[in-house]
Amino acid sequence: MALKLKSAKKLFIFLGKSALALVEAVVFAIIPKPRKNVAGEIVLITGAGSGLGRLLALKFAQLGSVLVLWDINQESNEKTHKMAGEAGAKGVYAYTCDCSQKEEVYRVANQVKKEVGDVSILINNAGIVTGRKFMDCPDELIEKSLDVNFKAHIWTYKAFLPAMIANDHGHLVCISSSAGLIGINGLADYCASKFVANGFAESIFLESLAKGWNGIKTTIVCPFFIKTGMFDGCTTGCPSLLPILEPEYAVRKIVDAILQENMYLYMPKFIYFMVILKSFLPFKLGLLLGEYLGAFNVMDGFTGTRKKN
């Protein structure tokens, strides 16, 4: 009898909390969540030398954050450093770092801790794309793709998460991809790296939740192609549903998701629907939908930042 009462109590608590969560979701769907203040927060952005990373740096500079810029290209990173300073950043620090190298990540991270302080917002943005079919891609490039797009997240988390835990304050941001949700023809190594990055970020969030580290937030960003040059030449078979995104729009949405402490951001919104459809559509019907959306040929015209052996 006591066991039945305990089970019933557990069920009612679950239903009550679920109802409150649903109401909250509906309210915030109508009224935007309040945005947190990031002025003075130390924001580290990997891959800050160009593209999305540079635009994110400029946006956080306008919000008065202290910026820590990492990139493998010193010249382009210094340019971002200068632009961020002019945009109003409270402080800007640029470091040359190859995020695919564990020891280098740890070395530069220690330098940041000594020279700047504890990073409170970590944005893992650095990424590469080989642009090759799986059988045409050398092992070295596949390993490099996994090192930059995923393993770097492990090393940066290891380096900066302890201070976040000690302060019970921090935000982990994973710039992933819709290719981390649905497989794409011609992007096998890239998809693999992004799928695993998504799973890693979710797992660390749940670990934080279970340990009561409630002050540490997570945001996982999964956009379709963005016009940053990385995926030049790629196409979409249905621009009305799956448009190739403008960088300024993407950055605005990403920063809003961080400021509102949203767990997930998929762009465009049709990606949410695609993930749901993938879960229950008959397999052949899913293939037909993919064919209609041009998912099998998006990489055919790829001329972007192809990695060389």
C-alpha positions, -999 to +999 in steps of 0.1 A: +000+000+000+028+024+010+046+016-023+014+025-043+010+058-024+046+067-031+042+059-068+010+079-070+026+109-052+056+107-076+032+107-106+012+137-093+044+157-086+055+148-122+022+159-137+022+191-117+057+201-127+049+191-163+019+214-163+039+243-149+067+237-175+041+237-203+025+269-191+059+285-188+068+274-224+035+288-237+040+321-219+076+325-232+065+316-267+042+347-265+063+370-243+101+368-249+122+357-219+141+385-202+177+388-214+205+386-190+232+413-186+266+401-200+284+434-194+318+426-178+314+388-184+345+372-198+334+356-231+358+332-249+351+326-286+370+299-305+374+305-343+370+343-337+392+353-366+365+353-392+329+344-401+305+337-374+331+339-347+340+375-356+304+386-358+297+370-324+327+389-310+314+422-323+280+415-309+293+408-274+316+438-277+285+460-281+271+444-250+301+454-230+317+420-224+354+412-219+364+392-250+389+364-253+395+356-289+410+323-301+420+315-336+447+296-354+452+325-378+469+353-359+465+380-385+427+376-389+423+373-351+442+405-346+418+422-371+388+409-350+406+422-319+408+457-334+372+457-346+359+444-312+378+472-294+363+498-317+328+482-311+329+489-274+342+458-257+352+463-221+385+445-228+398+424-257+425+397-256+436+378-287+454+344-285+467+322-313+455+287-306+451+255-326+421+241-309+427+206-324+458+203-302+450+193-266+482+205-250+480+238-269+444+244-257+455+237-221+486+260-224+467+289-238+438+283-213+462+287-184+476+319-200+440+332-202+433+324-166+465+343-155+461+373-178+423+378-180+405+357-153+378+331-152+359+326-184+322+327-177+308+323-212+325+297-234+315+297-271+329+267-290+326+280-325+357+269-343+350+244-371+363+230-404+347+212-433+366+189-456+340+190-483+349+155-495+330+122-499+338+097-472+359+074-494+378+103-510+387+118-476+421+110-462+422+096-427+442+127-416+414+151-426+387+130-409+408+130-377+413+168-381+376+173-385+368+154-353+396+171-335+385+207-343+347+202-344+344+180-313+375+171-293+383+208-288+350+211-269+363+184-244+396+203-239+380+237-234+354+223-210+381+206-190+400+239-189+372+263-180+344+243-164+361+239-130+360+277-124+324+278-135+315+251-110+334+269-082+316+301-089+283+284-097+281+307-127+288+300-164+274+294-198+286+267-223+277+274-259+280+247-286+279+261-321+269+229-339+249+224-371+217+209-384+241+183-399+244+172-362+208+163-362+202+148-397+228+130-419+239+149-451+252+133-483+288+144-488+293+155-451+300+122-434+330+133-413+314+167-406+281+151-395+299+127-373+317+155-355+286+175-350+264+146-339+289+138-312+293+175-302+256+177-297+256+145-275+285+157-255+270+191-248+237+175-237+254+150-215+275+177-197+243+197-192+225+167-176+256+159-155+255+195-143+218+193-135+223+161-116+251+175-095+231+207-087+253+231-107+222+252-115+242+283-122+258+267-153+237+271-185+240+254-218+230+265-253+233+242-284+230+259-317+221+239-349+218+261-380+214+252-416+241+266-439+252+302-432+267+325-458+301+328-441+322+313-469+325+280-452+298+264-473+301+284-505+285+267-535+261+246-514+224+248-524+190+242-509+162+226-528+135+245-510+146+281-501+112+289-485+116+262-459+154+258-457+169+291-467+207+296-466+210+319-436+224+355-436+252+358-410+238+388-393+205+371-388+221+340-374+243+359-350+214+379-337+194+347-330+224+330-314+231+359-290+194+362-281+194+324-273+224+329-251+210+360-233+176+342-228+195+310-216+177+288-241+189+252-243+184+247-280+184+270-311+176+255-345+176+277-376+155+280-396+125+269-375+117+242-400+146+222-386+125+216-354+098+201-376+123+180-396+137+165-364+101+155-353+093+141-387+125+120-387+113+103-355+081+089-368+078+091-406+080+058-425+116+055-438+107+057-476+085+087-470+114+104-451+136+097-482+111+113-505+109+144-483+147+146-483+147+144-521+121+171-523+141+194-500+172+187-521+190+171-491+209+146-513+226+172-535+233+202-512+271+196-514+273+190-552+285+226-560+306+230-528+335+255-533+339+266-497+368+264-474+379+229-485+407+214-464+437+202-483+457+171-474 
